[in-house]
Amino acid sequence: MNLKELSQHLGLSQTTVSRALNGFPEVGEATRKRVLEAAETFQYRPNASARKLATGRAGAIGIVFSSERNMLLDPIFTDFLAGVATQCSRSDNDVLVSSAQGDEAGTYRRLARVRSVDALLLSSPTIDDPRIAMLQRLGMPLVVHGRTQTGLNYPYLDIDNEGAFHKATTLLIDLGHRRIGLLNENLRFTFATHRSQGWRRALTARGLAAPPELEGGARMTEENGYRMARGLFELSDPPTALLCSSIFLALGAMRAARETGRIVGKNLSLIAHDDGLDAIRPETLTPALTTTFSSIHAAGVRVAEIAMALANGADPTAAAEIWPVDLVFRGSTVPPAP
């Protein structure tokens, strides 16, 4: 069935049917639902080239990553990308993933010039991320997964990283811990800075020190978690508890604990941020891991929703969300050993 036949079946103009299928806001919800149900029933799929000519849209959302930091090898990013793809497939949109070979800015400029995507998703923003201002100058719609400290207005979805790590640190303090280590990402990333601020704020609010020696930052891998934890355990006054920015850092910390005769949930407490990855469930570890929790897959779904709304003319200044983060108490957090 083609567009003309579908329109005749519904008793609607081809323009109305096309606009309903492509998410234009001026089409009423009842009409949109009726058109989508009929399209599903008759397995109608619009021709991509014809749709682009009719709507001026590419029907795709773009993501760019640097070849120096291959995000496709990062399980957290790939789960986020899966969420993006899930939402795009629901609305018959594609996801264009590009690897920037040494010239990330040039890749963004090329995508903006040829308009092969309707909007770009920016992940892992840095404190003073230059990509936002550049894309705004180019007139390219964008959504940021996270935030920056640039002072610019832009659409974003973030989680309350500072509040989450403040809450987790406060829990450890309430249990009696006074030396609490932080295994984090590099502080040039905004989320890592926010988590550091939450950790520090909780300690200082109780009159406790937050010395630099108790804080480490590196790419969130198991190996880096192991190395940072070993360094903390070798201090003359080592921490009795660790707060980790990812499950992978926590796995490395658990390996370092075993090698140094420590037992998580006995004489070492451990909390990690859980992105809801299917591959690693914190409740299945031994002991079950206390976590701050927010689904990275759900974030991908929502960011794609925002991006497609922007492509359809939504107000970019209205798209700014900060999700709360749950704290899930399990067996890895106990009072410090006597």
C-alpha positions as CSV (number, residue, x, y, z in Angstrom):
1,M,0.0,0.0,0.0
2,N,1.3,3.4,-0.9
3,L,0.6,6.8,0.6
4,K,-2.2,7.6,-1.8
5,E,-4.0,4.3,-1.1
6,L,-3.6,4.7,2.7
7,S,-5.0,8.2,2.5
8,Q,-8.0,7.0,0.5
9,H,-8.6,4.2,3.0
10,L,-8.6,6.7,5.9
11,G,-10.6,9.4,4.0
12,L,-7.8,11.9,4.7
13,S,-5.6,14.0,2.5
14,Q,-2.1,12.7,1.7
15,T,-0.7,15.8,3.4
16,T,-2.5,15.0,6.7
17,V,-1.4,11.4,6.6
18,S,2.2,12.3,5.9
19,R,2.3,14.9,8.7
20,A,0.7,12.4,11.1
21,L,3.3,9.7,10.2
22,N,6.2,12.2,10.6
23,G,5.1,13.6,14.0
24,F,4.1,17.1,13.1
25,P,2.6,18.8,16.1
26,E,-0.4,20.4,14.3
27,V,-2.0,16.9,13.7
28,G,-4.5,16.1,16.4
29,E,-3.7,13.1,18.7
30,A,-6.8,11.2,17.7
31,T,-6.0,11.5,14.0
32,R,-2.3,10.6,14.6
33,K,-3.3,7.5,16.5
34,R,-5.7,6.5,13.7
35,V,-3.1,7.0,11.0
36,L,-0.4,5.1,12.9
37,E,-2.8,2.2,13.6
38,A,-3.8,1.9,9.9
39,A,-0.1,2.2,8.8
40,E,0.7,-0.7,11.2
41,T,-2.2,-2.8,10.0
42,F,-1.3,-2.4,6.3
43,Q,2.4,-2.5,7.0
44,Y,2.9,0.8,5.3
45,R,6.4,2.3,5.4
46,P,7.1,5.7,3.8
47,N,9.8,5.9,1.2
48,A,12.8,7.5,2.9
49,S,13.7,9.8,-0.1
50,A,10.1,10.8,-0.6
51,R,9.7,11.6,3.1
52,K,12.8,13.7,3.1
53,L,11.5,15.7,0.2
54,A,8.0,16.1,1.7
55,T,9.1,17.0,5.2
56,G,12.6,18.5,4.8
57,R,13.7,16.0,7.4
58,A,16.4,13.3,7.1
59,G,14.5,10.9,9.5
60,A,17.7,10.2,11.5
61,I,19.4,11.2,14.7
62,G,23.2,11.5,14.8
63,I,25.8,10.6,17.4
64,V,29.6,11.3,17.0
65,F,32.4,9.9,19.0
66,S,36.1,10.4,18.8
67,S,38.2,7.5,17.5
68,E,40.6,8.1,20.3
69,R,37.9,7.1,22.8
70,N,36.0,4.3,21.1
71,M,32.7,4.5,22.9
72,L,31.4,1.4,21.1
73,L,33.7,-0.6,23.4
74,D,32.1,1.1,26.5
75,P,29.1,-1.0,27.8
76,I,27.6,2.1,29.4
77,F,27.6,4.0,26.1
78,T,26.3,1.0,24.1
79,D,23.4,0.6,26.5
80,F,22.6,4.3,26.1
81,L,22.8,3.9,22.3
82,A,20.4,0.9,22.5
83,G,17.9,3.1,24.2
84,V,18.3,5.7,21.5
85,A,17.8,3.1,18.8
86,T,14.8,1.6,20.5
87,Q,13.0,4.9,20.6
88,C,14.0,5.8,17.0
89,S,12.7,2.5,15.7
90,R,9.3,3.1,17.3
91,S,8.9,6.3,15.1
92,D,10.6,4.9,12.0
93,N,13.7,7.0,12.4
94,D,17.3,5.9,12.0
95,V,20.4,6.4,14.2
96,L,23.6,7.6,12.4
97,V,26.7,6.8,14.4
98,S,29.9,8.5,13.2
99,S,33.5,8.1,14.3
100,A,35.6,11.3,14.1
101,Q,39.1,10.4,12.9
102,G,41.1,13.1,14.6
103,D,38.8,16.0,13.7
104,E,35.7,15.8,15.8
105,A,34.7,19.4,15.1
106,G,35.0,18.8,11.3
107,T,32.7,15.8,11.6
108,Y,30.0,17.9,13.3
109,R,30.4,20.6,10.7
110,R,30.0,18.1,7.9
111,L,26.8,16.6,9.4
112,A,25.4,20.1,9.9
113,R,26.2,21.1,6.3
114,V,24.7,18.1,4.5
115,R,21.8,17.8,7.0
116,S,22.0,14.0,7.0
117,V,20.5,14.0,10.5
118,D,17.7,16.1,12.0
119,A,19.4,16.5,15.4
120,L,22.6,15.5,17.2
121,L,23.0,13.8,20.5
122,L,26.0,14.9,22.6
123,S,27.2,12.5,25.3
124,S,29.8,12.7,28.0
125,P,29.9,16.6,28.0
126,T,32.9,18.3,29.5
127,I,32.9,21.2,31.9
128,D,33.5,23.7,29.1
129,D,32.3,21.7,26.1
130,P,32.9,23.5,22.8
131,R,30.5,21.4,20.8
132,I,27.4,23.1,22.0
133,A,28.3,26.6,21.0
134,M,29.6,25.4,17.6
135,L,26.4,23.5,16.8
136,Q,24.3,26.4,17.9
137,R,26.3,28.7,15.5
138,L,25.6,26.1,12.7
139,G,21.9,26.1,13.5
140,M,22.0,22.4,14.2
141,P,19.4,21.0,16.7
142,L,21.1,19.2,19.6
143,V,20.3,17.4,22.8
144,V,23.0,16.9,25.5
145,H,23.0,13.8,27.7
146,G,24.4,15.6,30.8
147,R,25.3,19.2,31.4
148,T,28.1,21.7,31.0
149,Q,29.1,24.8,33.0
150,T,29.2,27.0,29.9
151,G,26.2,29.1,30.8
152,L,24.6,28.5,27.5
153,N,20.9,27.5,27.1
154,Y,20.5,24.1,25.4
155,P,18.2,21.1,25.6
156,Y,19.5,18.4,28.0
157,L,18.7,15.4,30.1
158,D,20.8,14.7,33.2
159,I,20.6,12.9,36.5
160,D,21.3,14.4,39.9
161,N,24.9,13.2,40.2
162,E,25.8,15.6,43.0
163,G,22.7,14.7,45.0
164,A,23.2,11.0,44.4
165,F,26.8,11.0,45.7
166,H,26.0,13.3,48.6
167,K,23.3,10.8,49.6
168,A,25.6,7.8,49.3
169,T,28.4,9.5,51.2
170,T,26.0,10.6,53.9
171,L,24.9,7.0,54.3
172,L,28.5,5.9,54.9
173,I,29.0,8.7,57.4
174,D,25.9,7.7,59.3
175,L,27.3,4.1,59.5
176,G,30.3,5.5,61.2
177,H,32.9,5.8,58.4
178,R,35.3,8.8,58.5
179,R,37.8,7.9,55.8
180,I,35.8,7.5,52.5
181,G,37.6,7.1,49.2
182,L,36.1,8.2,45.8
183,L,36.9,6.3,42.6
184,N,35.7,8.6,39.9
185,E,36.1,9.5,36.2
186,N,38.4,12.3,35.1
187,L,37.1,15.6,36.5
188,R,37.0,17.3,33.0
189,F,33.6,15.5,32.6
190,T,30.8,17.4,34.2
191,F,29.1,14.3,35.8
192,A,32.4,13.4,37.5
193,T,32.8,16.9,38.9
194,H,29.2,16.9,40.2
195,R,29.8,13.5,41.9
196,S,33.0,14.9,43.4
197,Q,31.1,17.9,44.7
198,G,28.4,15.7,46.3
199,W,31.1,13.5,48.0
200,R,32.9,16.6,49.3
201,R,29.8,18.5,50.4
202,A,28.6,15.5,52.5
203,L,32.0,15.2,54.2
204,T,32.4,18.9,55.0
205,A,28.9,19.1,56.3
206,R,29.8,16.7,59.0
207,G,33.2,18.4,59.7
208,L,35.2,15.7,58.0
209,A,38.1,16.1,55.7
210,A,38.0,15.4,51.9
211,P,41.7,15.3,51.2
212,P,42.9,14.9,47.6
213,E,44.7,11.7,48.5
214,L,41.3,10.0,48.9
215,E,40.0,10.9,45.5
216,G,41.0,9.3,42.2
217,G,39.9,9.9,38.6
218,A,40.4,7.8,35.5
219,R,38.4,6.2,32.7
220,M,35.9,3.9,34.3
221,T,37.3,0.5,33.7
222,E,37.8,-2.5,36.0
223,E,41.6,-2.1,35.7
224,N,41.6,1.5,36.7
225,G,39.3,0.7,39.6
226,Y,41.8,-1.9,40.8
227,R,44.8,0.5,40.5
228,M,43.1,3.4,42.2
229,A,41.8,1.2,45.0
230,R,45.3,-0.4,45.5
231,G,46.7,3.1,45.8
232,L,44.2,4.0,48.5
233,F,44.7,0.8,50.4
234,E,48.5,1.5,50.6
235,L,48.0,4.8,52.4
236,S,49.2,5.0,56.0
237,D,45.6,5.8,56.9
238,P,43.5,3.9,54.3
239,P,39.8,4.4,53.8
240,T,37.3,2.1,55.4
241,A,34.7,2.7,52.6
242,L,34.8,3.4,48.9
243,L,32.4,5.2,46.6
244,C,32.7,4.3,42.9
245,S,31.3,6.0,39.9
246,S,30.6,2.8,38.0
247,I,30.1,-0.9,38.5
248,F,33.3,-1.5,36.6
249,L,35.4,0.6,39.0
250,A,33.7,-1.3,41.9
251,L,34.7,-4.7,40.4
252,G,38.3,-3.5,40.2
253,A,38.1,-2.3,43.8
254,M,36.7,-5.6,44.9
255,R,39.7,-7.4,43.3
256,A,42.1,-5.0,45.1
257,A,40.3,-5.7,48.4
258,R,40.7,-9.4,48.0
259,E,44.4,-9.1,47.3
260,T,45.0,-6.9,50.4
261,G,43.0,-9.2,52.7
262,R,39.9,-7.0,52.9
263,I,36.4,-8.4,52.8
264,V,33.7,-6.2,51.3
265,G,30.7,-6.1,53.6
266,K,32.9,-7.0,56.6
267,N,35.9,-4.6,57.0
268,L,35.3,-2.6,53.8
269,S,32.2,-0.9,52.7
270,L,31.5,-0.3,49.0
271,I,28.9,1.7,47.0
272,A,28.8,2.1,43.2
273,H,26.7,3.9,40.7
274,D,24.6,1.4,38.8
275,D,23.5,2.3,35.2
276,G,21.1,-0.6,35.0
277,L,23.3,-2.7,32.6
278,D,21.9,-6.1,31.9
279,A,25.4,-7.7,31.8
280,I,26.2,-6.9,35.4
281,R,23.5,-6.9,38.1
282,P,24.8,-5.6,41.5
283,E,22.3,-7.8,43.4
284,T,24.0,-10.9,42.1
285,L,27.5,-10.0,43.3
286,T,28.9,-11.3,46.6
287,P,28.1,-9.4,48.7
288,A,25.2,-7.7,46.9
289,L,26.3,-4.2,46.1
290,T,24.7,-1.0,47.5
291,T,24.2,1.3,44.6
292,T,22.9,4.6,43.4
293,F,20.7,3.7,40.4
294,S,19.5,5.4,37.2
295,S,18.9,3.5,34.0
296,I,21.2,4.6,31.1
297,H,18.9,2.7,28.7
298,A,15.9,4.8,29.8
299,A,18.0,7.9,29.4
300,G,18.8,7.0,25.8
301,V,15.1,6.5,25.1
302,R,14.2,9.9,26.6
303,V,17.0,11.8,24.8
304,A,15.9,10.4,21.5
305,E,12.3,11.5,22.3
306,I,13.5,15.0,22.9
307,A,15.6,15.0,19.8
308,M,12.7,14.0,17.6
309,A,10.5,16.6,19.2
310,L,13.0,19.3,18.4
311,A,13.2,18.1,14.8
312,N,9.4,18.6,14.7
313,G,9.6,22.1,15.9
314,A,9.4,21.8,19.7
315,D,10.8,24.7,21.8
316,P,14.4,23.8,22.7
317,T,14.4,26.0,25.8
318,A,11.6,23.8,27.3
319,A,13.7,20.6,27.2
320,A,15.7,20.5,30.4
321,E,15.4,17.6,32.7
322,I,17.3,16.4,35.8
323,W,16.2,12.9,37.0
324,P,16.5,12.0,40.7
325,V,18.7,9.0,41.5
326,D,17.7,6.1,43.8
327,L,19.9,4.8,46.6
328,V,19.5,1.0,47.0
329,F,20.9,-0.4,50.2
330,R,22.4,-3.9,50.1
331,G,25.0,-6.0,51.9
332,S,28.2,-4.2,50.8
333,T,27.7,-1.4,53.3
334,V,28.3,-2.0,57.0
335,P,29.7,0.0,59.9
336,P,33.5,0.2,60.0
337,A,35.3,-2.8,61.7
338,P,36.2,-2.2,65.4
